[in-house]
Amino acid sequence: MLINNWYVLALSDDVTKEPVGVHALGQDFVLFRDRQNRVRCLSDVCVHKGGSLCRGKVVDGTVECPYHGWRYDGAGTCVEIPSLGPDGRIPTRARVDSYPTDERWGWIWAFLGDLSEDERPPLPDFFPEYASADGEWRFLRGKARFDCNWVRAIENGVDRTHAVWVHTDFGNPERTVASPYEVIEDEHSLYVKGSSKPLNKRGKWREVIPDDRDERANEVRIYVPAPCIRIQMHMQPPKSMIILTAYTPISDSETQLTFIHARNFLLDESYDEDTLNRVQFVIGEDAVILNQLKPARVPPALADELLLESDKHGVMFRKRIKAREALGEAIDARATTNADDYVRVIPSPPRRDNPKRWVLRPVLMREPPPSRDE
C-alpha cells in the first residue's frame, strides 16, 4: 500500500450532516463537512485518549470527539477542550493529521500522504463526459469489495485474456488467442487501444445494439497516482459506454472498488436497473476469481509469476508501483499492525513543517525487497 496517492474514500452522497468513518490503507479516517460544505478528512483518533471521532458529531463545522468533547477543525487543529474552560490554553500538540480532499465525479478523494500541494500529483482529468454531459449521458454509481491486494485488482481490470474464461456476458469463446498490442505511457498513466468481437447482447440492450455489428473498439487507461481505470467501449458508434473504477486498499489483502457506469444510449431511468445488474454481475464474476488468488498480495518480484506478453499492461503498472516502493513510499503493514502499543497514522503535509509537534506516530514504511527482475 502506497502513501502519497489520491484515493476514493466515499461517494459524495455518503457524507452529509454527520461524520463518516472510513478504513483505508489499514488506517481509520473520519470525513465530515465544514461550514462551507467542504469535505474534510482527518485521522480518526483523538489525541487525548484515543476516542473515535467518527462516532461523535459535527458542531459548527468541527468534529467533536464523543469521549470528552474535544473539537477539531478541518485542518486537524483542536479548537476546543471543554475541561479547560473558556480561558484555557489549548496545547500546541492537540492536533490530528488532516489530508487534502477533492470532490470529483460524485466521489470524495483524499490525498493520503505528506507531499505539499506543489509536489503532489494531480487528480485525473480523463472523464470530460461527466462535466459536459447536459443530459447526453446516464451515470450509475456503486461499490464492491475484493479480498485481494489492490494491485491484483487493478491488474485484473486491464487483463485482456481473462474475459473469455470469467465473463459469460461479453467474453467471446472464439477469441482465446491474444492479439499484439501497444501500451502508450505518459507521466501518470498507461493507455491501450484495441478491438474485440463482442457477443450478441441480451436483455434490454438488444433494443438498440444489433447482433451483426462490427468489431468493438476499446480504450483502457490506468491512472497511477490516483489508482483508477477508465474503460470506454464503443458499442456501435455513436453509442458508447464508459466504466470508471477506482481502487482503494482497505488493507494489504482487501480492496474497495468504487465505480461509475456511463452510457449515452437507453437514457431513460427505466433501463438503470438492468444496466446496474449487468455491472454488478460482472464484478461478482471477478470477485469469485480475485478472492481466491494466492498469494492475495502481489509477489515481491516479477519472476515469482510466469507472466506473458499479453500481461504487458499490468506488468508495466506493477513496475510503476515497484518504483514507488523503491522510494520508500510503501507502508509496512505487518510491522504497523503488530505495533500494538502505539497508534500509527499516515503522515500528512503539516508534519513536514513541524515534525515534532505531534502526539501520534507515523506508520512504519517498508524496505524494498532485493530485486530478482534484473
Number of C-alpha atoms within 10 A of each C-alpha: 24 20 24 24 23 27 25 26 28 21 19 15 9 16 17 13 14 17 23 21 21 17 16 20 22 22 20 19 25 23 28 26 22 18 12 7 11 14 21 26 29 29 28 26 23 26 19 14 9 13 18 20 29 25 18 20 20 22 15 12 20 25 30 26 23 16 15 14 18 23 27 26 23 24 17 21 19 23 14 20 20 12 10 10 9 9 6 11 10 14 10 10 14 21 25 26 27 30 24 21 20 16 15 17 17 14 21 23 25 25 27 24 21 22 19 14 11 7 9 15 18 13 19 17 8 12 13 9 14 17 9 10 12 9 10 13 19 21 17 15 18 14 15 14 19 25 23 27 26 27 24 22 28 22 19 18 21 21 15 19 17 14 20 16 11 15 16 14 16 17 19 17 12 10 14 14 9 11 13 9 14 11 14 12 13 8 9 15 20 20 18 17 15 16 14 16 15 20 16 15 15 12 9 12 15 11 10 12 16 13 12 9 13 13 14 16 18 18 15 21 22 27 21 21 24 24 22 25 24 21 22 19 20 17 20 16 9 9 14 18 19 22 19 20 24 24 26 28 27 25 19 22 20 22 25 26 22 21 22 20 19 22 21 17 18 17 15 8 8 9 14 15 10 12 19 15 11 14 17 14 15 17 18 16 14 19 18 13 14 18 17 12 15 10 11 19 17 20 12 15 16 16 12 11 10 7 12 8 11 16 17 19 23 22 16 15 20 20 13 16 18 19 13 17 20 13 10 16 22 21 21 18 18 12 13 20 15 9 12 9 6 13 17 19 22 25 24 23 21 18 16 12 8 9 10 10 14 16 14 21 13 17 23 19 18 19 14 17 11 8 11 10 9 6
